[in-house]
Amino acid sequence: MTKKEIKEEIETINKRLEKADEYFLNLDLIEVDETREYKLVRSLIKRAAYLTNILIKMEVQQDA
């Protein structure tokens, strides 16, 4: 993946996470940890962290 592709995917993930935040704020207090939606949010966060780490490594290598 190129830096541009990584940045675009991170931006897309952030938009999805914002929508998920709105969704969960509108829910009544229930067990959300086991819902499909919450599991998707967790996977999006992990993917964003992974891509951010790759992007940082790319930028460090470029600066070296």
Distance bins in CASP14 RR format, pairs under 12 A and 6 or more apart:
PFRMAT RR
TARGET T0000
AUTHOR 0000-0000-0000
RMODE 2
METHOD distances of the structure
MODEL  1
1 7 0 0 0 0 1 0 0 0 0 0 0
1 8 0 0 0 0 1 0 0 0 0 0 0
1 9 1 0 0 1 0 0 0 0 0 0 0
1 10 0 0 0 0 0 1 0 0 0 0 0
1 50 0 0 0 0 0 1 0 0 0 0 0
1 51 0 0 0 0 1 0 0 0 0 0 0
1 54 1 0 0 1 0 0 0 0 0 0 0
1 55 0 0 0 0 1 0 0 0 0 0 0
1 58 0 0 0 0 1 0 0 0 0 0 0
2 8 0 0 0 0 1 0 0 0 0 0 0
2 9 0 0 0 0 0 1 0 0 0 0 0
2 51 0 0 0 0 0 1 0 0 0 0 0
2 54 0 0 0 0 0 1 0 0 0 0 0
2 55 0 0 0 0 0 1 0 0 0 0 0
2 58 0 0 0 0 1 0 0 0 0 0 0
3 9 0 0 0 0 0 1 0 0 0 0 0
3 10 0 0 0 0 0 1 0 0 0 0 0
3 51 0 0 0 0 0 1 0 0 0 0 0
3 52 0 0 0 0 0 1 0 0 0 0 0
3 54 0 0 0 0 1 0 0 0 0 0 0
3 55 1 0 0 1 0 0 0 0 0 0 0
3 56 0 0 0 0 0 1 0 0 0 0 0
3 57 0 0 0 0 0 1 0 0 0 0 0
3 58 1 0 1 0 0 0 0 0 0 0 0
3 59 1 0 0 1 0 0 0 0 0 0 0
3 61 0 0 0 0 0 1 0 0 0 0 0
3 62 0 0 0 0 1 0 0 0 0 0 0
4 10 0 0 0 0 0 1 0 0 0 0 0
4 11 0 0 0 0 0 1 0 0 0 0 0
4 55 0 0 0 0 0 1 0 0 0 0 0
4 58 0 0 0 0 0 1 0 0 0 0 0
5 11 0 0 0 0 0 1 0 0 0 0 0
5 12 0 0 0 0 0 1 0 0 0 0 0
5 51 0 0 0 0 1 0 0 0 0 0 0
5 54 0 0 0 0 0 1 0 0 0 0 0
5 55 0 0 0 0 0 1 0 0 0 0 0
5 58 0 0 0 0 0 1 0 0 0 0 0
6 12 0 0 0 0 0 1 0 0 0 0 0
6 13 0 0 0 0 0 1 0 0 0 0 0
6 47 0 0 0 0 0 1 0 0 0 0 0
6 48 0 0 0 0 0 1 0 0 0 0 0
6 50 0 0 0 0 1 0 0 0 0 0 0
6 51 1 0 1 0 0 0 0 0 0 0 0
6 52 0 0 0 0 1 0 0 0 0 0 0
6 53 0 0 0 0 0 1 0 0 0 0 0
6 54 1 0 0 1 0 0 0 0 0 0 0
6 55 1 0 1 0 0 0 0 0 0 0 0
6 56 0 0 0 0 0 1 0 0 0 0 0
6 57 0 0 0 0 0 1 0 0 0 0 0
6 58 1 0 0 1 0 0 0 0 0 0 0
6 59 0 0 0 0 0 1 0 0 0 0 0
7 13 0 0 0 0 0 1 0 0 0 0 0
7 14 0 0 0 0 0 1 0 0 0 0 0
7 48 0 0 0 0 0 1 0 0 0 0 0
7 51 0 0 0 0 1 0 0 0 0 0 0
7 52 0 0 0 0 1 0 0 0 0 0 0
7 54 0 0 0 0 0 1 0 0 0 0 0
7 55 1 0 0 1 0 0 0 0 0 0 0
7 56 0 0 0 0 0 1 0 0 0 0 0
7 58 0 0 0 0 0 1 0 0 0 0 0
7 59 0 0 0 0 0 1 0 0 0 0 0
8 14 0 0 0 0 0 1 0 0 0 0 0
8 15 0 0 0 0 0 1 0 0 0 0 0
8 51 0 0 0 0 0 1 0 0 0 0 0
8 55 0 0 0 0 0 1 0 0 0 0 0
9 15 0 0 0 0 0 1 0 0 0 0 0
9 16 0 0 0 0 0 1 0 0 0 0 0
9 44 0 0 0 0 0 1 0 0 0 0 0
9 47 1 0 0 1 0 0 0 0 0 0 0
9 48 0 0 0 0 1 0 0 0 0 0 0
9 50 0 0 0 0 0 1 0 0 0 0 0
9 51 1 0 1 0 0 0 0 0 0 0 0
9 52 0 0 0 0 0 1 0 0 0 0 0
9 54 0 0 0 0 0 1 0 0 0 0 0
9 55 0 0 0 0 1 0 0 0 0 0 0
10 16 0 0 0 0 0 1 0 0 0 0 0
10 17 0 0 0 0 0 1 0 0 0 0 0
10 44 0 0 0 0 0 1 0 0 0 0 0
10 45 0 0 0 0 0 1 0 0 0 0 0
10 47 0 0 0 0 1 0 0 0 0 0 0
10 48 1 0 1 0 0 0 0 0 0 0 0
10 49 0 0 0 0 1 0 0 0 0 0 0
10 50 0 0 0 0 1 0 0 0 0 0 0
10 51 1 0 1 0 0 0 0 0 0 0 0
10 52 1 0 0 1 0 0 0 0 0 0 0
10 53 0 0 0 0 0 1 0 0 0 0 0
10 54 0 0 0 0 1 0 0 0 0 0 0
10 55 1 0 0 1 0 0 0 0 0 0 0
10 56 0 0 0 0 0 1 0 0 0 0 0
11 17 0 0 0 0 0 1 0 0 0 0 0
11 18 0 0 0 0 0 1 0 0 0 0 0
11 48 0 0 0 0 1 0 0 0 0 0 0
11 51 0 0 0 0 0 1 0 0 0 0 0
11 52 0 0 0 0 0 1 0 0 0 0 0
11 55 0 0 0 0 0 1 0 0 0 0 0
12 18 0 0 0 0 0 1 0 0 0 0 0
12 19 0 0 0 0 0 1 0 0 0 0 0
12 44 0 0 0 0 1 0 0 0 0 0 0
12 47 0 0 0 0 0 1 0 0 0 0 0
12 48 0 0 0 0 1 0 0 0 0 0 0
12 51 0 0 0 0 0 1 0 0 0 0 0
13 19 0 0 0 0 0 1 0 0 0 0 0
13 20 0 0 0 0 0 1 0 0 0 0 0
13 40 0 0 0 0 0 1 0 0 0 0 0
13 41 0 0 0 0 0 1 0 0 0 0 0
13 43 0 0 0 0 1 0 0 0 0 0 0
13 44 1 0 1 0 0 0 0 0 0 0 0
13 45 0 0 0 0 1 0 0 0 0 0 0
13 46 0 0 0 0 0 1 0 0 0 0 0
13 47 1 0 0 1 0 0 0 0 0 0 0
13 48 1 0 1 0 0 0 0 0 0 0 0
13 49 0 0 0 0 1 0 0 0 0 0 0
13 50 0 0 0 0 0 1 0 0 0 0 0
13 51 1 0 0 1 0 0 0 0 0 0 0
13 52 0 0 0 0 1 0 0 0 0 0 0
14 20 0 0 0 0 0 1 0 0 0 0 0
14 21 0 0 0 0 0 1 0 0 0 0 0
14 44 0 0 0 0 1 0 0 0 0 0 0
14 45 0 0 0 0 0 1 0 0 0 0 0
14 47 0 0 0 0 0 1 0 0 0 0 0
14 48 1 0 0 1 0 0 0 0 0 0 0
14 49 0 0 0 0 0 1 0 0 0 0 0
14 51 0 0 0 0 0 1 0 0 0 0 0
14 52 0 0 0 0 0 1 0 0 0 0 0
15 21 0 0 0 0 0 1 0 0 0 0 0
15 22 0 0 0 0 0 1 0 0 0 0 0
15 44 0 0 0 0 0 1 0 0 0 0 0
15 48 0 0 0 0 0 1 0 0 0 0 0
16 22 0 0 0 0 0 1 0 0 0 0 0
16 23 0 0 0 0 0 1 0 0 0 0 0
16 37 0 0 0 0 0 1 0 0 0 0 0
16 40 0 0 0 0 1 0 0 0 0 0 0
16 41 0 0 0 0 1 0 0 0 0 0 0
16 43 0 0 0 0 0 1 0 0 0 0 0
16 44 1 0 1 0 0 0 0 0 0 0 0
16 45 0 0 0 0 0 1 0 0 0 0 0
16 47 0 0 0 0 0 1 0 0 0 0 0
16 48 0 0 0 0 1 0 0 0 0 0 0
17 23 0 0 0 0 0 1 0 0 0 0 0
17 24 0 0 0 0 0 1 0 0 0 0 0
17 37 0 0 0 0 0 1 0 0 0 0 0
17 38 0 0 0 0 0 1 0 0 0 0 0
17 40 0 0 0 0 0 1 0 0 0 0 0
17 41 1 0 0 1 0 0 0 0 0 0 0
17 42 0 0 0 0 0 1 0 0 0 0 0
17 43 0 0 0 0 0 1 0 0 0 0 0
17 44 1 0 1 0 0 0 0 0 0 0 0
17 45 1 0 0 1 0 0 0 0 0 0 0
17 46 0 0 0 0 0 1 0 0 0 0 0
17 47 0 0 0 0 0 1 0 0 0 0 0
17 48 1 0 0 1 0 0 0 0 0 0 0
17 49 0 0 0 0 0 1 0 0 0 0 0
18 24 0 0 0 0 0 1 0 0 0 0 0
18 25 0 0 0 0 0 1 0 0 0 0 0
18 41 0 0 0 0 0 1 0 0 0 0 0
18 44 0 0 0 0 0 1 0 0 0 0 0
19 25 0 0 0 0 0 1 0 0 0 0 0
19 26 0 0 0 0 0 1 0 0 0 0 0
19 37 0 0 0 0 0 1 0 0 0 0 0
19 40 0 0 0 0 0 1 0 0 0 0 0
19 41 0 0 0 0 1 0 0 0 0 0 0
19 44 0 0 0 0 0 1 0 0 0 0 0
20 26 0 0 0 0 0 1 0 0 0 0 0
20 27 0 0 0 0 0 1 0 0 0 0 0
20 32 0 0 0 0 0 1 0 0 0 0 0
20 35 0 0 0 0 0 1 0 0 0 0 0
20 36 0 0 0 0 0 1 0 0 0 0 0
20 37 1 0 0 1 0 0 0 0 0 0 0
20 38 0 0 0 0 1 0 0 0 0 0 0
20 39 0 0 0 0 0 1 0 0 0 0 0
20 40 1 0 0 1 0 0 0 0 0 0 0
20 41 1 0 1 0 0 0 0 0 0 0 0
20 42 0 0 0 0 0 1 0 0 0 0 0
20 43 0 0 0 0 0 1 0 0 0 0 0
20 44 1 0 0 1 0 0 0 0 0 0 0
20 45 0 0 0 0 1 0 0 0 0 0 0
20 48 0 0 0 0 0 1 0 0 0 0 0
21 27 0 0 0 0 0 1 0 0 0 0 0
21 37 0 0 0 0 0 1 0 0 0 0 0
21 38 0 0 0 0 0 1 0 0 0 0 0
21 41 0 0 0 0 1 0 0 0 0 0 0
21 44 0 0 0 0 0 1 0 0 0 0 0
21 45 0 0 0 0 0 1 0 0 0 0 0
22 37 0 0 0 0 0 1 0 0 0 0 0
22 41 0 0 0 0 0 1 0 0 0 0 0
23 32 0 0 0 0 1 0 0 0 0 0 0
23 35 0 0 0 0 0 1 0 0 0 0 0
23 36 0 0 0 0 0 1 0 0 0 0 0
23 37 1 0 0 1 0 0 0 0 0 0 0
23 38 0 0 0 0 1 0 0 0 0 0 0
23 40 0 0 0 0 0 1 0 0 0 0 0
23 41 0 0 0 0 1 0 0 0 0 0 0
24 30 0 0 0 0 0 1 0 0 0 0 0
24 32 1 0 0 1 0 0 0 0 0 0 0
24 33 0 0 0 0 0 1 0 0 0 0 0
24 35 0 0 0 0 1 0 0 0 0 0 0
24 37 1 0 0 1 0 0 0 0 0 0 0
24 38 1 0 0 1 0 0 0 0 0 0 0
24 40 0 0 0 0 0 1 0 0 0 0 0
24 41 1 0 0 1 0 0 0 0 0 0 0
24 42 0 0 0 0 0 1 0 0 0 0 0
25 32 0 0 0 0 0 1 0 0 0 0 0
26 32 0 0 0 0 0 1 0 0 0 0 0
26 37 0 0 0 0 0 1 0 0 0 0 0
27 35 0 0 0 0 1 0 0 0 0 0 0
27 37 0 0 0 0 1 0 0 0 0 0 0
27 38 0 0 0 0 1 0 0 0 0 0 0
30 37 0 0 0 0 0 1 0 0 0 0 0
30 38 0 0 0 0 0 1 0 0 0 0 0
31 38 0 0 0 0 1 0 0 0 0 0 0
32 38 1 0 1 0 0 0 0 0 0 0 0
32 39 0 0 0 0 1 0 0 0 0 0 0
32 40 0 0 0 0 0 1 0 0 0 0 0
32 41 0 0 0 0 1 0 0 0 0 0 0
32 42 0 0 0 0 0 1 0 0 0 0 0
33 39 0 0 0 0 1 0 0 0 0 0 0
33 41 0 0 0 0 0 1 0 0 0 0 0
33 42 0 0 0 0 1 0 0 0 0 0 0
34 42 0 0 0 0 0 1 0 0 0 0 0
35 41 0 0 0 0 1 0 0 0 0 0 0
35 42 0 0 0 0 0 1 0 0 0 0 0
36 42 0 0 0 0 0 1 0 0 0 0 0
36 43 0 0 0 0 0 1 0 0 0 0 0
37 43 0 0 0 0 0 1 0 0 0 0 0
37 44 0 0 0 0 0 1 0 0 0 0 0
38 44 0 0 0 0 0 1 0 0 0 0 0
38 45 0 0 0 0 0 1 0 0 0 0 0
39 45 0 0 0 0 0 1 0 0 0 0 0
39 46 0 0 0 0 0 1 0 0 0 0 0
40 46 0 0 0 0 0 1 0 0 0 0 0
40 47 0 0 0 0 0 1 0 0 0 0 0
41 47 0 0 0 0 0 1 0 0 0 0 0
41 48 0 0 0 0 0 1 0 0 0 0 0
42 48 0 0 0 0 0 1 0 0 0 0 0
42 49 0 0 0 0 0 1 0 0 0 0 0
43 49 0 0 0 0 0 1 0 0 0 0 0
43 50 0 0 0 0 0 1 0 0 0 0 0
44 50 0 0 0 0 0 1 0 0 0 0 0
44 51 0 0 0 0 0 1 0 0 0 0 0
45 51 0 0 0 0 0 1 0 0 0 0 0
45 52 0 0 0 0 0 1 0 0 0 0 0
46 52 0 0 0 0 0 1 0 0 0 0 0
46 53 0 0 0 0 0 1 0 0 0 0 0
47 53 0 0 0 0 0 1 0 0 0 0 0
47 54 0 0 0 0 0 1 0 0 0 0 0
48 54 0 0 0 0 0 1 0 0 0 0 0
48 55 0 0 0 0 0 1 0 0 0 0 0
49 55 0 0 0 0 0 1 0 0 0 0 0
49 56 0 0 0 0 0 1 0 0 0 0 0
50 56 0 0 0 0 0 1 0 0 0 0 0
50 57 0 0 0 0 0 1 0 0 0 0 0
51 57 0 0 0 0 0 1 0 0 0 0 0
51 58 0 0 0 0 0 1 0 0 0 0 0
52 58 0 0 0 0 0 1 0 0 0 0 0
52 59 0 0 0 0 0 1 0 0 0 0 0
53 59 0 0 0 0 0 1 0 0 0 0 0
53 60 0 0 0 0 0 1 0 0 0 0 0
54 60 0 0 0 0 0 1 0 0 0 0 0
54 61 0 0 0 0 0 1 0 0 0 0 0
55 61 0 0 0 0 0 1 0 0 0 0 0
55 62 0 0 0 0 0 1 0 0 0 0 0
56 62 0 0 0 0 0 1 0 0 0 0 0
56 63 0 0 0 0 0 1 0 0 0 0 0
57 63 0 0 0 0 0 1 0 0 0 0 0
57 64 0 0 0 0 0 1 0 0 0 0 0
58 64 0 0 0 0 0 1 0 0 0 0 0
END
